[in-house]
């Protein structure tokens, strides 16, 4: 078990632990489907986390809590993607790209 802000930092989903704390306080992180308001919420093996950050929405499942911020290859072993990450603009507006029609027409 570990705090959610530490987990997000250990898993390299955010650059700094203070950023993880701010995301939690802003309601941009959900743990087990419930918005997290305190960065001290406990993360356990099997928990699902939804995170909106830097233009992306991610849903992951915790595989291990992590004990340190290691290299990216080690960080990827702490979680698995439930669904592929989606860009917020793509998800909200159905945007497919400005040049998609131009490429097919040409």
C-alpha positions as CSV (number, residue, x, y, z in Angstrom):
1,X,0.0,0.0,0.0
2,X,1.1,3.5,-0.8
3,X,-0.2,7.0,-1.2
4,X,-1.8,7.8,-4.6
5,X,0.5,10.8,-5.1
6,X,3.6,8.7,-4.5
7,X,2.2,5.9,-6.8
8,X,1.6,8.4,-9.7
9,X,5.2,9.7,-9.3
10,X,6.8,6.2,-8.9
11,X,4.9,5.0,-12.0
12,X,6.1,8.1,-13.9
13,X,2.6,9.1,-14.8
14,X,3.4,12.6,-13.5
15,X,6.7,14.5,-13.5
16,X,6.7,15.5,-9.8
17,X,5.0,14.5,-6.6
18,X,3.7,18.0,-6.0
19,X,2.0,17.9,-9.5
20,X,0.3,14.6,-8.4
21,X,-0.9,16.3,-5.3
22,X,-2.4,19.2,-7.3
23,X,-4.1,16.8,-9.7
24,X,-5.7,15.0,-6.8
25,X,-6.9,18.2,-5.1
26,X,-8.3,19.4,-8.4
27,X,-10.4,16.2,-8.8
28,X,-8.6,15.0,-11.9
29,X,-7.7,11.6,-10.4
30,X,-10.3,8.9,-9.7
31,X,-9.5,5.9,-7.6
32,X,-12.0,3.0,-7.8
33,X,-14.4,5.3,-9.7
34,X,-14.4,7.9,-7.0
35,X,-12.7,11.3,-7.4
36,X,-9.7,11.7,-5.1
37,X,-9.5,14.9,-3.1
38,X,-6.7,13.9,-0.8
39,X,-3.2,12.9,-2.1
40,X,-2.9,10.6,1.0
41,X,-5.6,8.1,-0.4
42,X,-4.2,4.5,-0.2
43,X,-3.5,2.6,-3.4
44,X,-3.6,-1.2,-3.4
45,X,-2.9,-4.0,-5.8
46,X,-5.8,-4.3,-8.3
47,X,-7.1,-0.7,-7.8
48,X,-8.2,1.1,-10.9
49,X,-7.1,4.7,-11.4
50,X,-8.4,7.2,-14.0
51,X,-6.1,10.2,-14.6
52,X,-6.6,13.3,-16.7
53,X,-3.3,15.2,-17.3
54,X,-1.5,17.0,-20.1
55,X,-4.2,16.6,-22.6
56,X,-4.6,12.8,-22.1
57,X,-7.0,10.6,-20.2
58,X,-5.7,7.3,-18.9
59,X,-7.3,4.3,-17.1
60,X,-4.8,2.0,-15.4
61,X,-4.9,-1.0,-13.0
62,X,-2.3,-1.1,-10.2
63,X,-0.1,-4.2,-10.4
64,X,2.4,-3.2,-7.6
65,X,2.6,-0.1,-5.3
66,X,6.2,0.7,-6.1
67,X,8.9,1.6,-3.6
68,X,11.0,4.1,-5.6
69,X,11.0,6.2,-8.7
70,X,13.1,4.0,-10.9
71,X,13.8,4.0,-14.6
72,X,10.8,4.0,-17.1
73,X,11.1,0.3,-17.7
74,X,10.7,-0.4,-14.0
75,X,7.8,2.1,-13.7
76,X,5.9,0.4,-16.5
77,X,5.8,-2.8,-14.4
78,X,3.8,-1.1,-11.7
79,X,0.6,-0.8,-13.8
80,X,-1.3,-2.0,-16.9
81,X,-3.4,0.1,-19.2
82,X,-7.1,-0.9,-19.0
83,X,-7.8,1.0,-22.2
84,X,-5.4,2.8,-24.4
85,X,-4.7,6.5,-23.5
86,X,-7.0,8.9,-25.3
87,X,-6.4,12.6,-26.1
88,X,-9.0,14.7,-24.4
89,X,-9.9,16.6,-27.6
90,X,-10.4,13.4,-29.5
91,X,-12.6,11.9,-26.8
92,X,-14.8,15.0,-26.3
93,X,-15.2,16.3,-29.8
94,X,-14.7,13.2,-32.0
95,X,-11.9,15.0,-33.8
96,X,-10.1,12.8,-36.3
97,X,-7.5,15.2,-37.7
98,X,-7.6,18.0,-40.2
99,X,-5.7,16.3,-42.9
100,X,-7.5,12.9,-42.9
101,X,-9.9,13.9,-45.8
102,X,-7.1,15.6,-47.7
103,X,-4.9,12.5,-47.7
104,X,-7.8,10.3,-48.9
105,X,-8.9,12.8,-51.6
106,X,-5.3,13.2,-53.0
